[in-house]
Amino acid sequence: MKILSRLIAAILFVFFFFFALRNTQEVTMHFFLGYERSDPLVLVLLAFFVIGAVLGVLAMVPLVLRHRREASRYKKTLAQIQKAQEDLVQAQAQPPQPDSVITAQHIL
């Protein structure tokens, strides 16, 4: 499986490398207030890809934090349940204690 994933990664790298070599023409980005910037097309595409990936990760942060908080709460609850079970098993393993002890003095 590792070989297959590395082969696919190598093929994608070669594909995107030749894509970058073929798209070196200059593009002009027109921003607000008359600001313009000219860069190679492949760099503009790469920049927008990176910005999109970062925004995607930032959008997932609240969800990941909520899942971690829930997992922590479930682990604490599970630990409490396991401790209660161990206490119950330990209590059942001990012989039952009599309610009262009858000695010779009580009989006479």
N, C-alpha and C positions, 0 to 999 in steps of 0.2 A: 504494500500500500504506500509506503514511503517513497518507493521508486516511482510509482505512478504519479503521486502528487508533485514530486520534484520534476518529473518530465513535463507535466502540465504547466508548472511554474516556469520552466525554461522556455517552453513554446510561447507562453504569454509574454515573457520578457522579450524574446526575439521579435514577436509580432509588434509590441508597443515600441520597441527600439526602432524598427524600420518605419513605423507610423510616424515617429518623431522626426526621423531623417527626411521623410517626404513632406512634412508640414513645417517648413522653416520660414515661410513667407511672413512678412510683417503684417500685423493687424493693429489698427488704431482703436483704442478704447476711448470713448467720449464720456467724460464724467460731468458732474454738475459744475456750474460756474465757469464753463468754458475750459476746464482742465482736460487735456488730452495726453494719452500715453501710447507709444508704439512699442510693441514687443513681438517676438516670434510667436506664432500661433500655438506651438506645442507648449511653450511656457505659460501662456494664458490658460490653456486647457488644464495643465498640471496644477496651476494655482487655484482654479475653480474646483477641481477635484479635491484638493487638500482642504480647501475651505468647507466644501460640502461634507467631507468625512469628519472634520472637527465639529461642525454643527450637529451632525448625526450623533456623534458620541456625547456631546453636551446635552442633547435632547433625551438620551437614555439614562443620564445620571440620576434623576429623581426616581425612576423606576428601579434601577439597580439598588439604590439606597433603601428604598421601601422593602424590596425583597430581602436584603440583608437584615434589616430590622425584624422582619417577620421570622426569618430563619433563626435569629438569635432568640426571639421569644419562644419559638417552638422547641429549641434546644433546652431552654430553661424548664419549660413545662415537662418535656420528656425526662429530664434529669430528676424532677420532683416525683414523677410517676414511677420511675425506676427505683428511687429511694424508698417510696412507699411500698412497692412490691417486695423489695429486699427486707424491709422491716416486717412485713406480713409473713414472708417465708421464714424468717428467723423466729418470729413469735410462734408459728405453727410447729417448728422443729423442737421447741422446748416442751418438756412434759407439763401437763396442766398442773397448776398449783391448787391445792385444796382451799375451800372457802374458810374452813376452820380446822384447827388441829385438836383432836381429842387425846388428852393425855390421861394417865392413870389417876391423877388428882380429880379430874372431871367425873370419872366413873364412880369413885368412892364417895 
